[in-house]
Structure formats: C-alpha cells, structure tokens
Amino acid sequence: MSKPKSREHRANRAILRNVRVAPNKARVVADLIRNKPVQEALSILQFTPKKAAPMLTKLIESALTNVETSEKLDWDIDSLVVAEAYVDEGATLRRFMPRAQGRATRINKRTSHITVVLQPR
C-alpha cells in the first residue's frame, strides 16, 4: 500500500467560490492589488467602485486571519504582500429570455472562483 500524500500547508491563502460576479469584471479588480502590500491593497479596494471590491477585501482579511492563526507560519503581518490574486470561471447559470415570434435567447449568469495568496516580502 502506498502512503497517503501529505497536503502542503496552505494557511496563506483564501478562496471564495461561486461568487455572482462575472470573471472578467472581477479580474479588473484583482489586477489592481496584485504584488501590492496588504495595507495598500486594502486601501485601494476601499475606494474602488466595483462590485468585486468588497468581496476581495473580505478575502484578503480572511487570508490575513489564516496567517495569524496558523501555527506553522510565523510571518510578520506588516510585511505581507498579495503575491497572487486570480479569478477563475465558476459554474454558469443559464436563463432564458422570451423574444419575438416564440423564440427564446439564452442569458448566461456567470460566477467566479477568486483566490488570494499572501507571501512575506
């Protein structure tokens, strides 16, 4: 029998799944904070008028809490940087809209999976 694989420690990341925002709209906000210090990223998000900005703020705060409470990581909170911030496409909710002459058009309500990874400077 083979040994079970040991998962690498992932206390420096936070993932938000199935968010009701289109991935291309969330990527615009994620690009603003990538490779920025955490405090600067939070202040950028505070003044960003996009729907994904509060979601990314909560996600960064969650990743910070994960680092603080982790027993394996003893990083300085003030020196953390948003090393990775990426948005993947989630499940698409398909809806239909009635059109002329008995036809219907499909409307795609897209969802996203947002991931934030923090690293020390």
N, C-alpha and C positions, 0 to 999 in steps of 0.2 A: 504494500500500500504506500502511496506517496504522501508526503507531509502536506498538510493544508498550507496554502500560500498565506504568508503574513501580509496584511494590508499595510501600506505605508501610512504614516501618521499624517492626517490631513486637517489638523486643527487650525491651519492658517487660511482656510477657505470657507466661503459661504455660497450656497447655491439656492436660487429662487426658481421654482419650476412652475410651468403653466400660468404665466402671467399674461393677462389680457391686454397686451400691447404688441404691436407688430415688431418683428425683429429689426427691420431696417430703421424704424423710429427709435428703438432702444439703443441700437449701435451708435447713433449720433451722440447720445449722452455718454455712453461707455467710452467713446473716443476722447471725450473731454477730460476724463480723470485718469486715464492710463498713464503709468510711470510718474504719478504725482505723489507727494507726501500725503498722508491720510488727512491731516488737518486742512491742507489746501484743497484736497478733493472734496471734503465735506463742505467747505465754504463755496466752492464752485457750484456744487449741486444745490446749495441753499438758494442761489439766485438764478437757477436755470428753469425757465418756464415750460418745461416739458413734462408729460405725464410720467415718464420713466424716472425722473429725477428723485422723487421721494422714495421710490422703490429701491434705487441704487443707494440712497442714503441709509435706509434701514439695513440693506445688505452689507454695507461697509461696517456699520455699527455692530452687526451680528458677527462678522469676521473678527472685529476687534475684541468682542467678548469671548469668542472662541480662543483667541490667542491668550487673553488674560487668564482664563480659567484652565487652560491646558497645563498639565503637569510636566509634559515633555518639552515644552517650549518655554524658555526664559528670556524672551526678547524684550528689548526696551520699547514701550508703546510709542514713544515720541519719535523713534527713528524708523517707523514702518512706512513702506511705500506700497501703493497699489501696483503690484507687479503685473498682474493680468486682470483684465476686465473684458469678458467676451460674452456675446449673446448668440445662442443657438436657437434654431427654429423648433418650436414645440408642435403639438397637435393643432390641426386647423379645423375649426368648427365651420361646417358648411351649412349655409342658409340659402333659401330660395326667395326671390322677389318676383311677384307676378308682373308680366309685361303684356303688351298688346297682342291681340288675336290668340289668346290662350297659351302663350308661351311663358317660360319662366327663365330667369337668369340666376346663375349661382353667385352668391356673395361669400367670400372667404373671410372668416373672422380668425385672424392669425394669433397664435400665442407664442411665448418666448420662454427659454430657459436662460437665466442670467447667472453668471459665475464671476465671483471676485476673489482674487488670491492676493494675500498680503505677504510681503517679504521684508526683512530688515535691509536698510540702506547698504 
